[in-house]
Amino acid sequence: MRSFANVIHTIKFIKAISISNIDTSHIILSLYVDDMNIIGDDIDDISVLKTKLVRQFEMKDLSYLQYFMGIEVTRSLRGYLISQLKILQIFLSWLDLLTIRL
């Protein structure tokens, strides 16, 4: 199997946070540890990219993004809402501060 960096380069992405401009569409591919997120404005181009990646790597499509690096992502008809409330609650519980009244 080839490295991730080599594969994304052959399908015209740059390294780090990978960005590709395919005709008039834009795709951003981010990889953090074992979580890959693909964000773009053309669902067909995203499907083509996912097909190319599946040929090279063992992957699962977990559908729409729900959490990434402690950030909760909620999808609605009006757009996306991002929140760090869950990670803040975890952090406060570690510090035993959830039940303190100010």
C-alpha positions in Angstrom: 0.0 0.0 0.0 1.1 3.5 -0.8 1.4 6.3 1.8 -1.5 8.7 2.2 0.6 11.7 1.1 1.6 9.9 -2.1 -2.0 9.0 -2.9 -3.4 12.5 -2.4 -0.6 14.0 -4.4 -1.5 11.8 -7.4 -5.1 13.0 -7.3 -4.0 16.6 -7.3 -4.1 17.5 -3.6 -1.4 19.3 -1.7 0.0 18.1 1.7 -1.1 19.0 5.2 -4.7 20.2 5.0 -5.3 19.1 1.4 -7.2 21.4 -0.9 -8.2 20.7 -4.5 -9.9 22.8 -7.0 -11.6 20.6 -9.6 -13.0 22.8 -12.4 -15.3 25.0 -10.4 -15.7 22.9 -7.2 -13.5 23.0 -4.1 -12.7 20.1 -1.8 -10.9 20.3 1.6 -9.6 17.0 3.0 -8.3 17.0 6.6 -6.7 14.0 8.3 -6.2 13.9 12.1 -4.8 10.6 13.5 -7.4 8.2 12.1 -10.2 10.7 11.3 -10.6 12.0 7.7 -13.0 14.7 6.9 -13.9 15.7 3.4 -15.6 19.1 2.9 -16.7 20.4 -0.4 -19.3 22.2 -2.5 -19.9 19.4 -5.1 -21.2 16.0 -3.9 -20.3 14.3 -7.2 -16.6 15.4 -7.0 -16.6 14.3 -3.3 -17.9 10.9 -4.4 -15.2 10.5 -7.0 -12.5 11.4 -4.4 -13.9 8.9 -1.9 -13.9 6.2 -4.6 -10.3 6.9 -5.4 -9.3 6.8 -1.7 -11.2 3.5 -1.1 -9.2 1.8 -3.8 -6.0 2.7 -1.9 -7.0 2.5 1.8 -9.3 0.5 4.1 -11.9 3.1 5.0 -15.4 3.4 6.4 -17.8 6.2 5.5 -19.4 7.4 8.7 -21.7 9.8 6.9 -22.0 13.3 8.1 -19.5 14.8 10.6 -20.7 14.8 14.2 -17.6 15.3 16.2 -14.1 16.4 15.3 -11.3 17.1 17.8 -13.8 17.9 20.6 -16.1 20.0 18.4 -19.7 18.9 18.0 -21.1 19.5 14.5 -24.9 19.6 14.1 -26.5 19.7 10.6 -29.8 21.4 9.9 -31.7 22.7 6.9 -30.3 26.2 7.6 -26.7 25.0 7.7 -24.2 23.8 10.4 -23.9 24.6 14.1 -20.6 23.9 15.8 -20.2 23.7 19.6 -17.5 23.0 22.1 -19.9 22.4 25.0 -19.3 18.7 25.2 -15.5 19.1 25.4 -15.9 21.9 28.0 -18.2 19.6 30.1 -15.5 16.9 30.0 -12.8 19.3 30.9 -14.8 20.7 33.8 -15.6 17.2 35.1 -11.9 16.3 35.1 -11.3 19.4 37.3 -14.3 18.4 39.4 -15.9 21.8 38.7 -19.3 20.8 37.3 -21.2 21.0 40.6 -19.7 24.2 41.9 -22.0 27.2 42.2 -20.6 30.6 41.5 
